[in-house]
C-alpha cells in the first residue's frame, strides 16, 4: 500500500486515482492515516464479504437464542492460555 500526504493527493490527484485502481492508497493528514482510497471493484468485493448484521435480542433466530441460553462457550483451550499473560 502506498502512503501519501493529503498535500500530495491534492497536487497529483489524477496519478493517485489511477494508482488506486491497482492498489490501496493511504492518505495521511498531520502524520495520521486519515483515509484509504481503493478502486470501486475492490470496495464492492470487500462489501460482498461483509455479511455482518446488527440485531436486537428479540430479532435473534430461535436456534441462536437456544445456544446462548445454554451458555456454551466452546471447547477448553488451555494451549492458548499463554496469550492472556
PDB file of N, CA, C and O in Angstrom:
ATOM      1  N   UNK A   1       0.852  -1.171   0.000  1.00  0.00           N
ATOM      2  CA  UNK A   1       0.000   0.000   0.000  1.00  0.00           C
ATOM      3  C   UNK A   1       0.899   1.235   0.000  1.00  0.00           C
ATOM      4  O   UNK A   1       1.847   1.331   0.780  1.00  0.00           O
ATOM      5  N   UNK A   2       0.592   2.151  -0.865  1.00  0.00           N
ATOM      6  CA  UNK A   2       1.327   3.405  -0.968  1.00  0.00           C
ATOM      7  C   UNK A   2       0.787   4.376   0.077  1.00  0.00           C
ATOM      8  O   UNK A   2      -0.425   4.493   0.255  1.00  0.00           O
ATOM      9  N   UNK A   3       1.692   5.074   0.767  1.00  0.00           N
ATOM     10  CA  UNK A   3       1.277   6.088   1.743  1.00  0.00           C
ATOM     11  C   UNK A   3       1.682   7.457   1.225  1.00  0.00           C
ATOM     12  O   UNK A   3       2.828   7.678   0.834  1.00  0.00           O
ATOM     13  N   UNK A   4       0.721   8.371   1.228  1.00  0.00           N
ATOM     14  CA  UNK A   4       0.976   9.728   0.759  1.00  0.00           C
ATOM     15  C   UNK A   4       0.341  10.720   1.726  1.00  0.00           C
ATOM     16  O   UNK A   4      -0.480  10.350   2.564  1.00  0.00           O
ATOM     17  N   UNK A   5       0.727  11.966   1.599  1.00  0.00           N
ATOM     18  CA  UNK A   5       0.115  13.014   2.418  1.00  0.00           C
ATOM     19  C   UNK A   5      -1.089  13.582   1.678  1.00  0.00           C
ATOM     20  O   UNK A   5      -1.238  13.394   0.471  1.00  0.00           O
ATOM     21  N   UNK A   6      -1.936  14.273   2.414  1.00  0.00           N
ATOM     22  CA  UNK A   6      -3.090  14.923   1.799  1.00  0.00           C
ATOM     23  C   UNK A   6      -2.628  15.953   0.772  1.00  0.00           C
ATOM     24  O   UNK A   6      -3.273  16.134  -0.261  1.00  0.00           O
ATOM     25  N   UNK A   7      -1.524  16.621   1.050  1.00  0.00           N
ATOM     26  CA  UNK A   7      -0.994  17.614   0.107  1.00  0.00           C
ATOM     27  C   UNK A   7      -0.570  16.949  -1.199  1.00  0.00           C
ATOM     28  O   UNK A   7      -0.807  17.492  -2.278  1.00  0.00           O
ATOM     29  N   UNK A   8       0.059  15.770  -1.105  1.00  0.00           N
ATOM     30  CA  UNK A   8       0.450  15.047  -2.315  1.00  0.00           C
ATOM     31  C   UNK A   8      -0.779  14.654  -3.130  1.00  0.00           C
ATOM     32  O   UNK A   8      -0.775  14.748  -4.357  1.00  0.00           O
ATOM     33  N   UNK A   9      -1.823  14.217  -2.442  1.00  0.00           N
ATOM     34  CA  UNK A   9      -3.053  13.834  -3.130  1.00  0.00           C
ATOM     35  C   UNK A   9      -3.633  15.025  -3.883  1.00  0.00           C
ATOM     36  O   UNK A   9      -4.051  14.900  -5.034  1.00  0.00           O
ATOM     37  N   UNK A  10      -3.655  16.173  -3.227  1.00  0.00           N
ATOM     38  CA  UNK A  10      -4.192  17.372  -3.869  1.00  0.00           C
ATOM     39  C   UNK A  10      -3.361  17.786  -5.076  1.00  0.00           C
ATOM     40  O   UNK A  10      -3.910  18.204  -6.095  1.00  0.00           O
ATOM     41  N   UNK A  11      -2.067  17.676  -4.967  1.00  0.00           N
ATOM     42  CA  UNK A  11      -1.209  18.169  -6.044  1.00  0.00           C
ATOM     43  C   UNK A  11      -1.158  17.231  -7.251  1.00  0.00           C
ATOM     44  O   UNK A  11      -0.860  17.673  -8.361  1.00  0.00           O
ATOM     45  N   UNK A  12      -1.446  15.939  -7.048  1.00  0.00           N
ATOM     46  CA  UNK A  12      -1.362  14.990  -8.162  1.00  0.00           C
ATOM     47  C   UNK A  12      -2.498  13.973  -8.080  1.00  0.00           C
ATOM     48  O   UNK A  12      -2.270  12.763  -8.104  1.00  0.00           O
ATOM     49  N   UNK A  13      -3.725  14.486  -7.983  1.00  0.00           N
ATOM     50  CA  UNK A  13      -4.886  13.627  -7.784  1.00  0.00           C
ATOM     51  C   UNK A  13      -5.021  12.580  -8.888  1.00  0.00           C
ATOM     52  O   UNK A  13      -5.266  11.410  -8.595  1.00  0.00           O
ATOM     53  N   UNK A  14      -4.866  12.976 -10.145  1.00  0.00           N
ATOM     54  CA  UNK A  14      -5.042  12.031 -11.256  1.00  0.00           C
ATOM     55  C   UNK A  14      -4.112  10.826 -11.129  1.00  0.00           C
ATOM     56  O   UNK A  14      -4.520   9.690 -11.368  1.00  0.00           O
ATOM     57  N   UNK A  15      -2.875  11.080 -10.756  1.00  0.00           N
ATOM     58  CA  UNK A  15      -1.902   9.990 -10.603  1.00  0.00           C
ATOM     59  C   UNK A  15      -2.343   9.014  -9.516  1.00  0.00           C
ATOM     60  O   UNK A  15      -2.334   7.802  -9.732  1.00  0.00           O
ATOM     61  N   UNK A  16      -2.730   9.532  -8.346  1.00  0.00           N
ATOM     62  CA  UNK A  16      -3.090   8.654  -7.231  1.00  0.00           C
ATOM     63  C   UNK A  16      -4.438   7.978  -7.458  1.00  0.00           C
ATOM     64  O   UNK A  16      -4.661   6.868  -6.974  1.00  0.00           O
ATOM     65  N   UNK A  17      -5.343   8.635  -8.190  1.00  0.00           N
ATOM     66  CA  UNK A  17      -6.601   7.993  -8.550  1.00  0.00           C
ATOM     67  C   UNK A  17      -6.318   6.784  -9.432  1.00  0.00           C
ATOM     68  O   UNK A  17      -6.898   5.718  -9.228  1.00  0.00           O
ATOM     69  N   UNK A  18      -5.428   6.942 -10.413  1.00  0.00           N
ATOM     70  CA  UNK A  18      -5.064   5.820 -11.282  1.00  0.00           C
ATOM     71  C   UNK A  18      -4.352   4.721 -10.493  1.00  0.00           C
ATOM     72  O   UNK A  18      -4.602   3.537 -10.714  1.00  0.00           O
ATOM     73  N   UNK A  19      -3.483   5.103  -9.592  1.00  0.00           N
ATOM     74  CA  UNK A  19      -2.764   4.134  -8.768  1.00  0.00           C
ATOM     75  C   UNK A  19      -3.730   3.329  -7.902  1.00  0.00           C
ATOM     76  O   UNK A  19      -3.540   2.129  -7.704  1.00  0.00           O
ATOM     77  N   UNK A  20      -4.762   3.991  -7.388  1.00  0.00           N
ATOM     78  CA  UNK A  20      -5.741   3.323  -6.519  1.00  0.00           C
ATOM     79  C   UNK A  20      -6.557   2.278  -7.272  1.00  0.00           C
ATOM     80  O   UNK A  20      -7.209   1.443  -6.645  1.00  0.00           O
ATOM     81  N   UNK A  21      -6.535   2.306  -8.591  1.00  0.00           N
ATOM     82  CA  UNK A  21      -7.210   1.267  -9.369  1.00  0.00           C
ATOM     83  C   UNK A  21      -6.498  -0.074  -9.232  1.00  0.00           C
ATOM     84  O   UNK A  21      -7.085  -1.123  -9.496  1.00  0.00           O
ATOM     85  N   UNK A  22      -5.234  -0.039  -8.820  1.00  0.00           N
ATOM     86  CA  UNK A  22      -4.417  -1.256  -8.746  1.00  0.00           C
ATOM     87  C   UNK A  22      -4.003  -1.635  -7.330  1.00  0.00           C
ATOM     88  O   UNK A  22      -3.716  -2.801  -7.058  1.00  0.00           O
ATOM     89  N   UNK A  23      -3.971  -0.664  -6.434  1.00  0.00           N
ATOM     90  CA  UNK A  23      -3.602  -0.936  -5.046  1.00  0.00           C
ATOM     91  C   UNK A  23      -4.151   0.180  -4.160  1.00  0.00           C
ATOM     92  O   UNK A  23      -4.330   1.307  -4.621  1.00  0.00           O
ATOM     93  N   UNK A  24      -4.419  -0.127  -2.893  1.00  0.00           N
ATOM     94  CA  UNK A  24      -4.912   0.906  -1.984  1.00  0.00           C
ATOM     95  C   UNK A  24      -3.880   2.020  -1.803  1.00  0.00           C
ATOM     96  O   UNK A  24      -2.674   1.775  -1.814  1.00  0.00           O
ATOM     97  N   UNK A  25      -4.371   3.228  -1.641  1.00  0.00           N
ATOM     98  CA  UNK A  25      -3.522   4.388  -1.393  1.00  0.00           C
ATOM     99  C   UNK A  25      -3.940   4.978  -0.051  1.00  0.00           C
ATOM    100  O   UNK A  25      -5.075   5.428   0.110  1.00  0.00           O
ATOM    101  N   UNK A  26      -3.025   4.974   0.905  1.00  0.00           N
ATOM    102  CA  UNK A  26      -3.286   5.503   2.241  1.00  0.00           C
ATOM    103  C   UNK A  26      -2.920   6.982   2.269  1.00  0.00           C
ATOM    104  O   UNK A  26      -1.824   7.367   1.861  1.00  0.00           O
ATOM    105  N   UNK A  27      -3.842   7.805   2.751  1.00  0.00           N
ATOM    106  CA  UNK A  27      -3.621   9.247   2.807  1.00  0.00           C
ATOM    107  C   UNK A  27      -3.488   9.663   4.268  1.00  0.00           C
ATOM    108  O   UNK A  27      -4.349   9.368   5.098  1.00  0.00           O
ATOM    109  N   UNK A  28      -2.390  10.356   4.561  1.00  0.00           N
ATOM    110  CA  UNK A  28      -2.166  10.823   5.926  1.00  0.00           C
ATOM    111  C   UNK A  28      -2.402  12.321   6.004  1.00  0.00           C
ATOM    112  O   UNK A  28      -2.209  13.060   5.039  1.00  0.00           O
ATOM    113  N   UNK A  29      -2.823  12.738   7.180  1.00  0.00           N
ATOM    114  CA  UNK A  29      -3.012  14.156   7.458  1.00  0.00           C
ATOM    115  C   UNK A  29      -2.452  14.419   8.845  1.00  0.00           C
ATOM    116  O   UNK A  29      -2.855  13.779   9.815  1.00  0.00           O
ATOM    117  N   UNK A  30      -1.540  15.346   8.936  1.00  0.00           N
ATOM    118  CA  UNK A  30      -0.843  15.632  10.193  1.00  0.00           C
ATOM    119  C   UNK A  30      -0.166  14.381  10.749  1.00  0.00           C
ATOM    120  O   UNK A  30      -0.125  14.176  11.962  1.00  0.00           O
ATOM    121  N   UNK A  31       0.362  13.551   9.859  1.00  0.00           N
ATOM    122  CA  UNK A  31       1.081  12.353  10.270  1.00  0.00           C
ATOM    123  C   UNK A  31       0.210  11.166  10.625  1.00  0.00           C
ATOM    124  O   UNK A  31       0.736  10.091  10.911  1.00  0.00           O
ATOM    125  N   UNK A  32      -1.098  11.324  10.617  1.00  0.00           N
ATOM    126  CA  UNK A  32      -2.031  10.247  10.969  1.00  0.00           C
ATOM    127  C   UNK A  32      -2.751   9.767   9.711  1.00  0.00           C
ATOM    128  O   UNK A  32      -3.154  10.570   8.869  1.00  0.00           O
ATOM    129  N   UNK A  33      -2.907   8.457   9.595  1.00  0.00           N
ATOM    130  CA  UNK A  33      -3.666   7.927   8.468  1.00  0.00           C
ATOM    131  C   UNK A  33      -5.112   8.391   8.599  1.00  0.00           C
ATOM    132  O   UNK A  33      -5.744   8.162   9.630  1.00  0.00           O
ATOM    133  N   UNK A  34      -5.638   9.038   7.567  1.00  0.00           N
ATOM    134  CA  UNK A  34      -6.996   9.561   7.663  1.00  0.00           C
ATOM    135  C   UNK A  34      -7.970   8.864   6.725  1.00  0.00           C
ATOM    136  O   UNK A  34      -9.166   8.805   7.013  1.00  0.00           O
ATOM    137  N   UNK A  35      -7.484   8.340   5.614  1.00  0.00           N
ATOM    138  CA  UNK A  35      -8.368   7.600   4.719  1.00  0.00           C
ATOM    139  C   UNK A  35      -7.550   6.721   3.796  1.00  0.00           C
ATOM    140  O   UNK A  35      -6.341   6.894   3.639  1.00  0.00           O
ATOM    141  N   UNK A  36      -8.249   5.769   3.187  1.00  0.00           N
ATOM    142  CA  UNK A  36      -7.627   4.876   2.215  1.00  0.00           C
ATOM    143  C   UNK A  36      -8.482   4.928   0.955  1.00  0.00           C
ATOM    144  O   UNK A  36      -9.701   4.768   1.008  1.00  0.00           O
ATOM    145  N   UNK A  37      -7.827   5.152  -0.168  1.00  0.00           N
ATOM    146  CA  UNK A  37      -8.519   5.192  -1.452  1.00  0.00           C
ATOM    147  C   UNK A  37      -8.319   3.844  -2.126  1.00  0.00           C
ATOM    148  O   UNK A  37      -7.196   3.349  -2.224  1.00  0.00           O
ATOM    149  N   UNK A  38      -9.426   3.248  -2.595  1.00  0.00           N
ATOM    150  CA  UNK A  38      -9.330   1.990  -3.308  1.00  0.00           C
ATOM    151  C   UNK A  38     -10.319   1.986  -4.454  1.00  0.00           C
ATOM    152  O   UNK A  38     -11.245   2.796  -4.489  1.00  0.00           O
ATOM    153  N   UNK A  39     -10.123   1.084  -5.381  1.00  0.00           N
ATOM    154  CA  UNK A  39     -10.983   1.031  -6.562  1.00  0.00           C
ATOM    155  C   UNK A  39     -12.403   0.632  -6.171  1.00  0.00           C
ATOM    156  O   UNK A  39     -12.626   0.008  -5.134  1.00  0.00           O
ATOM    157  N   UNK A  40     -13.351   1.004  -7.018  1.00  0.00           N
ATOM    158  CA  UNK A  40     -14.744   0.634  -6.786  1.00  0.00           C
ATOM    159  C   UNK A  40     -14.902  -0.883  -6.809  1.00  0.00           C
ATOM    160  O   UNK A  40     -15.693  -1.434  -6.044  1.00  0.00           O
ATOM    161  N   UNK A  41     -14.158  -1.559  -7.677  1.00  0.00           N
ATOM    162  CA  UNK A  41     -14.226  -3.028  -7.729  1.00  0.00           C
ATOM    163  C   UNK A  41     -13.770  -3.648  -6.415  1.00  0.00           C
ATOM    164  O   UNK A  41     -14.398  -4.578  -5.911  1.00  0.00           O
ATOM    165  N   UNK A  42     -12.677  -3.132  -5.862  1.00  0.00           N
ATOM    166  CA  UNK A  42     -12.177  -3.654  -4.585  1.00  0.00           C
ATOM    167  C   UNK A  42     -13.162  -3.359  -3.461  1.00  0.00           C
ATOM    168  O   UNK A  42     -13.377  -4.202  -2.590  1.00  0.00           O
ATOM    169  N   UNK A  43     -13.758  -2.183  -3.472  1.00  0.00           N
ATOM    170  CA  UNK A  43     -14.761  -1.836  -2.462  1.00  0.00           C
ATOM    171  C   UNK A  43     -15.945  -2.797  -2.541  1.00  0.00           C
ATOM    172  O   UNK A  43     -16.401  -3.305  -1.517  1.00  0.00           O
ATOM    173  N   UNK A  44     -16.443  -3.049  -3.750  1.00  0.00           N
ATOM    174  CA  UNK A  44     -17.571  -3.978  -3.908  1.00  0.00           C
ATOM    175  C   UNK A  44     -17.195  -5.382  -3.450  1.00  0.00           C
ATOM    176  O   UNK A  44     -18.004  -6.073  -2.831  1.00  0.00           O
ATOM    177  N   UNK A  45     -15.965  -5.807  -3.754  1.00  0.00           N
ATOM    178  CA  UNK A  45     -15.512  -7.133  -3.319  1.00  0.00           C
ATOM    179  C   UNK A  45     -15.514  -7.229  -1.800  1.00  0.00           C
ATOM    180  O   UNK A  45     -15.968  -8.227  -1.239  1.00  0.00           O
ATOM    181  N   UNK A  46     -15.014  -6.206  -1.138  1.00  0.00           N
ATOM    182  CA  UNK A  46     -14.984  -6.208   0.323  1.00  0.00           C
ATOM    183  C   UNK A  46     -16.393  -6.165   0.906  1.00  0.00           C
ATOM    184  O   UNK A  46     -16.679  -6.869   1.875  1.00  0.00           O
ATOM    185  N   UNK A  47     -17.272  -5.354   0.333  1.00  0.00           N
ATOM    186  CA  UNK A  47     -18.649  -5.268   0.822  1.00  0.00           C
ATOM    187  C   UNK A  47     -19.385  -6.592   0.649  1.00  0.00           C
ATOM    188  O   UNK A  47     -20.223  -6.947   1.478  1.00  0.00           O
ATOM    189  N   UNK A  48     -19.080  -7.320  -0.413  1.00  0.00           N
ATOM    190  CA  UNK A  48     -19.730  -8.593  -0.670  1.00  0.00           C
ATOM    191  C   UNK A  48     -19.482  -9.574   0.470  1.00  0.00           C
ATOM    192  O   UNK A  48     -20.375 -10.335   0.843  1.00  0.00           O
ATOM    193  N   UNK A  49     -18.276  -9.558   1.021  1.00  0.00           N
ATOM    194  CA  UNK A  49     -17.925 -10.490   2.088  1.00  0.00           C
ATOM    195  C   UNK A  49     -18.304  -9.980   3.470  1.00  0.00           C
ATOM    196  O   UNK A  49     -18.161 -10.709   4.452  1.00  0.00           O
ATOM    197  N   UNK A  50     -18.778  -8.758   3.566  1.00  0.00           N
ATOM    198  CA  UNK A  50     -19.174  -8.200   4.861  1.00  0.00           C
ATOM    199  C   UNK A  50     -20.653  -8.478   5.072  1.00  0.00           C
ATOM    200  O   UNK A  50     -21.506  -7.667   4.712  1.00  0.00           O
ATOM    201  N   UNK A  51     -20.946  -9.621   5.653  1.00  0.00           N
ATOM    202  CA  UNK A  51     -22.339 -10.012   5.851  1.00  0.00           C
ATOM    203  C   UNK A  51     -22.776  -9.859   7.307  1.00  0.00           C
ATOM    204  O   UNK A  51     -23.751 -10.471   7.743  1.00  0.00           O
ATOM    205  N   UNK A  52     -22.043  -9.038   8.046  1.00  0.00           N
ATOM    206  CA  UNK A  52     -22.427  -8.822   9.440  1.00  0.00           C
ATOM    207  C   UNK A  52     -23.743  -8.060   9.496  1.00  0.00           C
ATOM    208  O   UNK A  52     -24.052  -7.244   8.627  1.00  0.00           O
ATOM    209  N   UNK A  53     -24.502  -8.347  10.532  1.00  0.00           N
ATOM    210  CA  UNK A  53     -25.785  -7.692  10.685  1.00  0.00           C
ATOM    211  C   UNK A  53     -26.029  -7.469  12.170  1.00  0.00           C
ATOM    212  O   UNK A  53     -25.862  -8.383  12.979  1.00  0.00           O
ATOM    213  N   UNK A  54     -26.416  -6.276  12.518  1.00  0.00           N
ATOM    214  CA  UNK A  54     -26.739  -5.975  13.914  1.00  0.00           C
ATOM    215  C   UNK A  54     -28.202  -6.336  14.162  1.00  0.00           C
ATOM    216  O   UNK A  54     -29.089  -5.977  13.388  1.00  0.00           O
ATOM    217  N   UNK A  55     -28.427  -7.045  15.248  1.00  0.00           N
ATOM    218  CA  UNK A  55     -29.788  -7.456  15.597  1.00  0.00           C
ATOM    219  C   UNK A  55     -30.083  -7.100  17.043  1.00  0.00           C
ATOM    220  O   UNK A  55     -29.196  -7.130  17.896  1.00  0.00           O
ATOM    221  N   UNK A  56     -31.324  -6.766  17.306  1.00  0.00           N
ATOM    222  CA  UNK A  56     -31.782  -6.653  18.685  1.00  0.00           C
ATOM    223  C   UNK A  56     -31.963  -8.068  19.217  1.00  0.00           C
ATOM    224  O   UNK A  56     -32.183  -8.994  18.436  1.00  0.00           O
ATOM    225  N   UNK A  57     -31.876  -8.250  20.529  1.00  0.00           N
ATOM    226  CA  UNK A  57     -32.027  -9.610  21.070  1.00  0.00           C
ATOM    227  C   UNK A  57     -33.319 -10.295  20.626  1.00  0.00           C
ATOM    228  O   UNK A  57     -33.319 -11.500  20.373  1.00  0.00           O
ATOM    229  N   UNK A  58     -34.407  -9.554  20.531  1.00  0.00           N
ATOM    230  CA  UNK A  58     -35.675 -10.171  20.148  1.00  0.00           C
ATOM    231  C   UNK A  58     -35.730 -10.532  18.656  1.00  0.00           C
ATOM    232  O   UNK A  58     -36.673 -11.187  18.214  1.00  0.00           O
ATOM    233  N   UNK A  59     -34.735 -10.113  17.889  1.00  0.00           N
ATOM    234  CA  UNK A  59     -34.681 -10.452  16.467  1.00  0.00           C
ATOM    235  C   UNK A  59     -33.835 -11.697  16.191  1.00  0.00           C
ATOM    236  O   UNK A  59     -33.787 -12.177  15.059  1.00  0.00           O
ATOM    237  N   UNK A  60     -33.169 -12.216  17.220  1.00  0.00           N
ATOM    238  CA  UNK A  60     -32.304 -13.376  17.026  1.00  0.00           C
ATOM    239  C   UNK A  60     -33.120 -14.610  16.672  1.00  0.00           C
ATOM    240  O   UNK A  60     -34.221 -14.795  17.189  1.00  0.00           O
ATOM    241  N   UNK A  61     -32.590 -15.454  15.796  1.00  0.00           N
ATOM    242  CA  UNK A  61     -33.272 -16.711  15.476  1.00  0.00           C
ATOM    243  C   UNK A  61     -33.338 -17.606  16.717  1.00  0.00           C
ATOM    244  O   UNK A  61     -32.482 -17.524  17.598  1.00  0.00           O
ATOM    245  N   UNK A  62     -34.347 -18.446  16.773  1.00  0.00           N
ATOM    246  CA  UNK A  62     -34.552 -19.313  17.935  1.00  0.00           C
ATOM    247  C   UNK A  62     -33.354 -20.213  18.214  1.00  0.00           C
ATOM    248  O   UNK A  62     -33.017 -20.438  19.376  1.00  0.00           O
ATOM    249  N   UNK A  63     -32.699 -20.734  17.169  1.00  0.00           N
ATOM    250  CA  UNK A  63     -31.562 -21.628  17.398  1.00  0.00           C
ATOM    251  C   UNK A  63     -30.394 -20.888  18.044  1.00  0.00           C
ATOM    252  O   UNK A  63     -29.653 -21.481  18.828  1.00  0.00           O
ATOM    253  N   UNK A  64     -30.218 -19.624  17.736  1.00  0.00           N
ATOM    254  CA  UNK A  64     -29.156 -18.833  18.357  1.00  0.00           C
ATOM    255  C   UNK A  64     -29.498 -18.560  19.818  1.00  0.00           C
ATOM    256  O   UNK A  64     -28.631 -18.658  20.686  1.00  0.00           O
ATOM    257  N   UNK A  65     -30.730 -18.223  20.091  1.00  0.00           N
ATOM    258  CA  UNK A  65     -31.167 -17.980  21.472  1.00  0.00           C
ATOM    259  C   UNK A  65     -30.979 -19.236  22.306  1.00  0.00           C
ATOM    260  O   UNK A  65     -30.553 -19.158  23.459  1.00  0.00           O
ATOM    261  N   UNK A  66     -31.290 -20.384  21.739  1.00  0.00           N
ATOM    262  CA  UNK A  66     -31.138 -21.655  22.453  1.00  0.00           C
ATOM    263  C   UNK A  66     -29.680 -21.899  22.838  1.00  0.00           C
ATOM    264  O   UNK A  66     -29.399 -22.301  23.967  1.00  0.00           O
ATOM    265  N   UNK A  67     -28.765 -21.664  21.923  1.00  0.00           N
ATOM    266  CA  UNK A  67     -27.342 -21.852  22.203  1.00  0.00           C
ATOM    267  C   UNK A  67     -26.878 -20.850  23.259  1.00  0.00           C
ATOM    268  O   UNK A  67     -26.120 -21.211  24.159  1.00  0.00           O
ATOM    269  N   UNK A  68     -27.320 -19.612  23.159  1.00  0.00           N
ATOM    270  CA  UNK A  68     -26.934 -18.599  24.141  1.00  0.00           C
ATOM    271  C   UNK A  68     -27.478 -18.929  25.526  1.00  0.00           C
ATOM    272  O   UNK A  68     -26.798 -18.714  26.530  1.00  0.00           O
ATOM    273  N   UNK A  69     -28.694 -19.446  25.583  1.00  0.00           N
ATOM    274  CA  UNK A  69     -29.285 -19.826  26.869  1.00  0.00           C
ATOM    275  C   UNK A  69     -28.492 -20.930  27.555  1.00  0.00           C
ATOM    276  O   UNK A  69     -28.421 -20.968  28.784  1.00  0.00           O
ATOM    277  N   UNK A  70     -27.899 -21.824  26.779  1.00  0.00           N
ATOM    278  CA  UNK A  70     -27.107 -22.911  27.347  1.00  0.00           C
ATOM    279  C   UNK A  70     -25.790 -22.408  27.918  1.00  0.00           C
ATOM    280  O   UNK A  70     -25.196 -23.056  28.780  1.00  0.00           O
ATOM    281  N   UNK A  71     -25.338 -21.271  27.448  1.00  0.00           N
ATOM    282  CA  UNK A  71     -24.087 -20.716  27.947  1.00  0.00           C
ATOM    283  C   UNK A  71     -22.861 -21.446  27.446  1.00  0.00           C
ATOM    284  O   UNK A  71     -21.784 -21.293  28.021  1.00  0.00           O
ATOM    285  N   UNK A  72     -22.987 -22.228  26.403  1.00  0.00           N
ATOM    286  CA  UNK A  72     -21.857 -22.983  25.860  1.00  0.00           C
ATOM    287  C   UNK A  72     -20.826 -22.024  25.269  1.00  0.00           C
ATOM    288  O   UNK A  72     -21.160 -21.154  24.464  1.00  0.00           O
ATOM    289  N   UNK A  73     -19.577 -22.196  25.678  1.00  0.00           N
ATOM    290  CA  UNK A  73     -18.522 -21.309  25.207  1.00  0.00           C
ATOM    291  C   UNK A  73     -17.461 -22.054  24.406  1.00  0.00           C
ATOM    292  O   UNK A  73     -16.357 -21.543  24.216  1.00  0.00           O
ATOM    293  N   UNK A  74     -17.776 -23.223  23.948  1.00  0.00           N
ATOM    294  CA  UNK A  74     -16.824 -23.972  23.138  1.00  0.00           C
ATOM    295  C   UNK A  74     -15.940 -24.864  23.983  1.00  0.00           C
ATOM    296  O   UNK A  74     -16.056 -24.909  25.208  1.00  0.00           O
ATOM    297  N   UNK A  75     -15.062 -25.566  23.306  1.00  0.00           N
ATOM    298  CA  UNK A  75     -14.130 -26.465  23.972  1.00  0.00           C
ATOM    299  C   UNK A  75     -13.084 -25.669  24.745  1.00  0.00           C
ATOM    300  O   UNK A  75     -12.781 -24.525  24.405  1.00  0.00           O
ATOM    301  N   UNK A  76     -12.544 -26.281  25.777  1.00  0.00           N
ATOM    302  CA  UNK A  76     -11.470 -25.646  26.544  1.00  0.00           C
ATOM    303  C   UNK A  76     -10.247 -25.476  25.648  1.00  0.00           C
ATOM    304  O   UNK A  76      -9.973 -26.321  24.795  1.00  0.00           O
ATOM    305  N   UNK A  77      -9.524 -24.395  25.842  1.00  0.00           N
ATOM    306  CA  UNK A  77      -8.346 -24.113  25.010  1.00  0.00           C
ATOM    307  C   UNK A  77      -7.149 -23.754  25.887  1.00  0.00           C
ATOM    308  O   UNK A  77      -6.625 -22.645  25.789  1.00  0.00           O
ATOM    309  N   UNK A  78      -6.710 -24.682  26.744  1.00  0.00           N
ATOM    310  CA  UNK A  78      -5.583 -24.367  27.622  1.00  0.00           C
ATOM    311  C   UNK A  78      -4.299 -24.057  26.854  1.00  0.00           C
ATOM    312  O   UNK A  78      -3.418 -23.376  27.378  1.00  0.00           O
ATOM    313  N   UNK A  79      -4.184 -24.546  25.625  1.00  0.00           N
ATOM    314  CA  UNK A  79      -2.986 -24.273  24.827  1.00  0.00           C
ATOM    315  C   UNK A  79      -2.882 -22.800  24.420  1.00  0.00           C
ATOM    316  O   UNK A  79      -1.847 -22.371  23.910  1.00  0.00           O
ATOM    317  N   UNK A  80      -3.945 -22.028  24.642  1.00  0.00           N
ATOM    318  CA  UNK A  80      -3.916 -20.598  24.322  1.00  0.00           C
ATOM    319  C   UNK A  80      -3.766 -19.710  25.560  1.00  0.00           C
ATOM    320  O   UNK A  80      -3.694 -18.487  25.441  1.00  0.00           O
ATOM    321  N   UNK A  81      -3.721 -20.322  26.740  1.00  0.00           N
ATOM    322  CA  UNK A  81      -3.657 -19.546  27.983  1.00  0.00           C
ATOM    323  C   UNK A  81      -2.473 -18.588  28.022  1.00  0.00           C
ATOM    324  O   UNK A  81      -2.577 -17.502  28.592  1.00  0.00           O
ATOM    325  N   UNK A  82      -1.357 -18.974  27.429  1.00  0.00           N
ATOM    326  CA  UNK A  82      -0.167 -18.114  27.459  1.00  0.00           C
ATOM    327  C   UNK A  82      -0.409 -16.773  26.756  1.00  0.00           C
ATOM    328  O   UNK A  82       0.307 -15.808  27.020  1.00  0.00           O
ATOM    329  N   UNK A  83      -1.389 -16.699  25.881  1.00  0.00           N
ATOM    330  CA  UNK A  83      -1.686 -15.449  25.180  1.00  0.00           C
ATOM    331  C   UNK A  83      -2.364 -14.423  26.087  1.00  0.00           C
ATOM    332  O   UNK A  83      -2.395 -13.236  25.762  1.00  0.00           O
ATOM    333  N   UNK A  84      -2.897 -14.864  27.203  1.00  0.00           N
ATOM    334  CA  UNK A  84      -3.609 -13.976  28.125  1.00  0.00           C
ATOM    335  C   UNK A  84      -2.691 -13.380  29.179  1.00  0.00           C
ATOM    336  O   UNK A  84      -3.153 -12.622  30.032  1.00  0.00           O
ATOM    337  N   UNK A  85      -1.407 -13.702  29.144  1.00  0.00           N
ATOM    338  CA  UNK A  85      -0.472 -13.211  30.160  1.00  0.00           C
ATOM    339  C   UNK A  85       0.172 -11.929  29.730  1.00  0.00           C
ATOM    340  O   UNK A  85       0.989 -11.372  30.464  1.00  0.00           O
TER     341      UNK A  85
END
